[in-house]
Amino acid sequence: MVDAVYRSDSRRVLATLIRLLGDFDLAEEALHDAFTAALERWPREGVPANPRAWLVSAGRFKAIDAIRRRARFDRSQALLAERLEAEGPAVEPGDDEGVEDDRLRLTFTCCHPALTSDAQVALTLREVCGLTTEEIARAFLTTAPTVAQRIVRAKGKIRDAGIPYEVPSRSDLPERLDGVLRVIYLVFNEGYSATSGETVVRAELSTEAIRLGRLLVSLLPEPEARGLLALMLLHESRRAARTSAEGELILLDDQDRSRWNRDLIAEGRPLVTRALLSRRFGPYTLQAAIAAVHAEAATAGATDWAQIVGLYDLLLRADPGPVVELNRAVAVAMRDGPAAGLALIDAMLTRGDLDDYHLAHSARADLCRRLGRATEARASYQRALALTRLEPERRFLERRLREVS
Amino acid sequence: MRYLCIIYDEEKKLNAMSKADADTFMSEYFTFTEAIKQSGHHLAGEALQPVQTATTVRVRAGKVSTTDGPFAETKEQLGGFYMINAKDLNDAIQVAARIPSARTGSIEVRPIVEFDQQ
């Protein structure tokens, strides 16, 4: 029973304790003490009616005790203990809304722009999602001490610079929400298309990102939060279909669409529609809309490429950049034929925008291959191969290279 | 909490301003200072003479060395500061964003070490 409550509620209890105690480390210690007390008392006395409120209150008392013990050496700690006691428990039994607000507050604190991007990601995964430093290190191909140090530094800055536990005021919300969405999307992408290493997918990171996305939408139903959640769900729906049993990469066109997860698609599509109807949407919603058009096509040949090109036009305006332009060129190739797409990609490469980006060269190679220009296709596959770091992508490109040789 | 808002501006840009623009800029500073006095944020604030009036002093091996100017050539120069009292970093950031030089240069927001509380 305690185990089950730990899994479902420990992060919520922690978020509330952080707000009440104003200190990450103290709150983590208190969380640990509260669960230790639960292990002792629940089997004897029975599980309390509201386990979460019980844990928060137990954690708070344990923390006040701990501060008192330290107060023997330090007068300011005694004042802190008095203040905490006087404030009283801020969580009423059954106050679920308040507890969820604490998680939102904590998310905004962990994604504060005064922290480095790496620290934001690590801190969010550790404090909001409850991943261990080892799990975070494995996911980001770094060492546990590096991650631990990043988290310690970030907590130090939160304390010393006075980064508050609060949802930003209305005037700051759009900019700060962008920061939170960016962290969630980074986590998702790291799980969905890792930038290097043996496996293409590190599923648990994507699952965490989607959980965070759902939490954010339920607490702060802003259009772009919906758009991002939809985007993640629609990408995630193809996970099983995008790699073969041997771990080889399968492109969208060649995927077995019966293996797409219909539940995730059904959850994602209405979110896109709602976000689009708000007319306050941005890049995430537009990318989700493009993913939705793919999801709606029963076969690759049935894809509505005209609509996809139109969405890329909007996306290019909302979020201009060479990667979006490249994707638009590929969509144009599908709508108007490979020659039209190739002309756009060549223009971009001539400008020097994407010369170091492996996907630009593999897209060019693919269009040359379809036009029967084998020599050019070979050269571009080789260039792409030289630039990619991900094993399954390398094997895919090598396969294609053999086909045109 | 107390924060020091350190103002960096490009003196070259400021010097190139027309008289009218410079007057507007100054009056924005007066309005801002008055506003943060009203809101209770203001503790202190000063503008500095231009960087060519600066002198850098070092003591090495007991010997005082005095040189002209700041030690590094940078695009933006330290031009002044406000010491403010703010609820937390978000509050301080909102104050700093209203400093007129935030639009032309940049503001570094640094918490003050409160020795008596540590």
Contacts between the chains, C-beta under 8 A, distances in Angstrom:
chain1	res1	chain2	res2	distance
A	76	B	117	5.8
A	76	B	118	7.9
A	112	B	89	7.6
A	114	B	89	6.2
A	114	B	93	7.9
A	160	B	111	5.9
A	161	B	89	5.1
A	161	B	111	5.1
A	162	B	1	4.5
A	162	B	3	7.8
A	162	B	86	7.6
A	162	B	88	4.4
A	162	B	89	4.7
A	162	B	92	7.3
A	162	B	111	5.8
A	163	B	88	6.9
A	163	B	89	4.8
A	163	B	90	7.6
A	164	B	87	7.3
A	164	B	88	3.8
A	164	B	89	6.6
A	164	B	90	5.5
A	164	B	91	7.9
A	166	B	88	7.9
A	166	B	90	6.9
A	168	B	90	6.5
A	169	B	90	7.7
A	169	B	94	8.0
A	172	B	90	7.1
A	172	B	94	7.4
